[in-house]
Amino acid sequence: MIGLSHYLVLSSLLFGLGLYGVLTRRNAVAILMGIELMLNAANVNFVAFTRFVDPTFVRGHVAALIVITLAACEAVVGLALVINAYRHLETVNVDQVDLMKG
């Protein structure tokens, strides 16, 4: 039987992969994918704790839906910024994007 610890291990692996992707990648799209992995790890935690702690409440499911909505908004804004930077600079490498410097 799959217990809470299995879900927590899966969530920690997803979060670790996402954090590794954010910290080691220079491509802006890869960084956004790492952030999405970390948000999905949080969703797994929300749903798993709701299932095993108190299955009658749906607070974890509601929190997961809110996180999914915020992740979609983050993806839209992030990809818009990446596309705009690519149009002006012809690169998505975050080391070469220095538009905000004075």
C-alpha positions as CSV (number, residue, x, y, z in Angstrom):
1,M,0.0,0.0,0.0
2,I,1.2,3.5,-0.8
3,G,1.5,5.6,2.3
4,L,2.1,9.3,3.0
5,S,5.9,8.8,3.0
6,H,5.8,7.6,-0.6
7,Y,4.1,10.8,-1.7
8,L,6.5,12.9,0.4
9,V,9.5,11.2,-1.2
10,L,8.1,11.8,-4.7
11,S,7.4,15.5,-3.8
12,S,10.9,16.0,-2.5
13,L,12.4,14.4,-5.6
14,L,10.3,16.7,-7.8
15,F,11.3,19.7,-5.8
16,G,15.0,18.8,-5.9
17,L,14.9,18.3,-9.6
18,G,13.2,21.7,-10.0
19,L,15.6,23.4,-7.7
20,Y,18.5,21.8,-9.6
21,G,17.0,23.1,-12.9
22,V,16.6,26.6,-11.6
23,L,20.1,26.9,-10.1
24,T,22.1,25.3,-12.9
25,R,20.4,26.3,-16.1
26,R,21.1,29.5,-18.0
27,N,18.2,29.1,-20.4
28,A,15.1,31.1,-19.3
29,V,12.7,28.5,-20.5
30,A,14.5,25.7,-18.5
31,I,14.4,27.9,-15.4
32,L,10.6,28.4,-15.9
33,M,10.3,24.6,-16.2
34,G,12.2,24.1,-12.9
35,I,9.8,26.5,-11.2
36,E,6.9,24.6,-12.5
37,L,8.3,21.4,-11.1
38,M,8.7,23.0,-7.7
39,L,5.1,24.2,-7.8
40,N,3.9,20.7,-8.8
41,A,5.9,19.3,-5.8
42,A,3.9,21.6,-3.5
43,N,0.7,20.4,-5.1
44,V,1.6,16.8,-4.4
45,N,2.1,17.7,-0.8
46,F,-1.2,19.5,-0.5
47,V,-3.2,16.6,-2.0
48,A,-1.3,13.9,-0.1
49,F,-1.7,15.6,3.3
50,T,-5.4,16.2,2.6
51,R,-5.9,12.5,1.7
52,F,-4.0,11.1,4.7
53,V,-4.7,13.7,7.5
54,D,-8.4,14.5,6.9
55,P,-10.0,13.1,3.8
56,T,-13.4,14.8,4.5
57,F,-12.0,18.3,3.9
58,V,-11.0,19.6,0.5
59,R,-8.7,22.4,1.6
60,G,-5.6,20.7,0.1
61,H,-7.4,20.3,-3.2
62,V,-8.5,24.0,-3.2
63,A,-4.9,25.0,-2.4
64,A,-3.6,22.8,-5.3
65,L,-6.1,24.5,-7.7
66,I,-4.9,27.9,-6.5
67,V,-1.3,26.9,-7.1
68,I,-2.1,25.5,-10.5
69,T,-3.8,28.8,-11.4
70,L,-0.8,30.8,-10.2
71,A,1.5,28.5,-12.1
72,A,-0.4,29.2,-15.3
73,C,-0.2,32.9,-14.7
74,E,3.5,32.7,-14.0
75,A,4.0,30.7,-17.2
76,V,2.2,33.3,-19.3
77,V,4.0,36.2,-17.8
78,G,7.4,34.4,-17.9
79,L,7.1,33.3,-21.5
80,A,6.0,36.8,-22.5
81,L,9.1,38.2,-20.9
82,V,11.3,35.5,-22.6
83,I,9.7,36.2,-26.0
84,N,10.2,39.9,-25.6
85,A,13.8,39.5,-24.6
86,Y,14.4,37.2,-27.5
87,R,12.9,39.7,-30.0
88,H,15.2,42.5,-28.8
89,L,18.3,40.6,-27.9
90,E,18.0,37.3,-29.9
91,T,18.9,35.2,-26.9
92,V,17.2,33.5,-24.0
93,N,20.4,33.1,-22.0
94,V,19.8,34.8,-18.7
95,D,23.5,35.7,-18.4
96,Q,23.3,37.9,-21.5
97,V,20.0,39.6,-20.7
98,D,21.1,42.7,-18.8
99,L,18.3,45.2,-19.8
100,M,17.6,46.1,-16.2
101,K,21.1,47.3,-15.5
102,G,21.4,51.1,-15.1
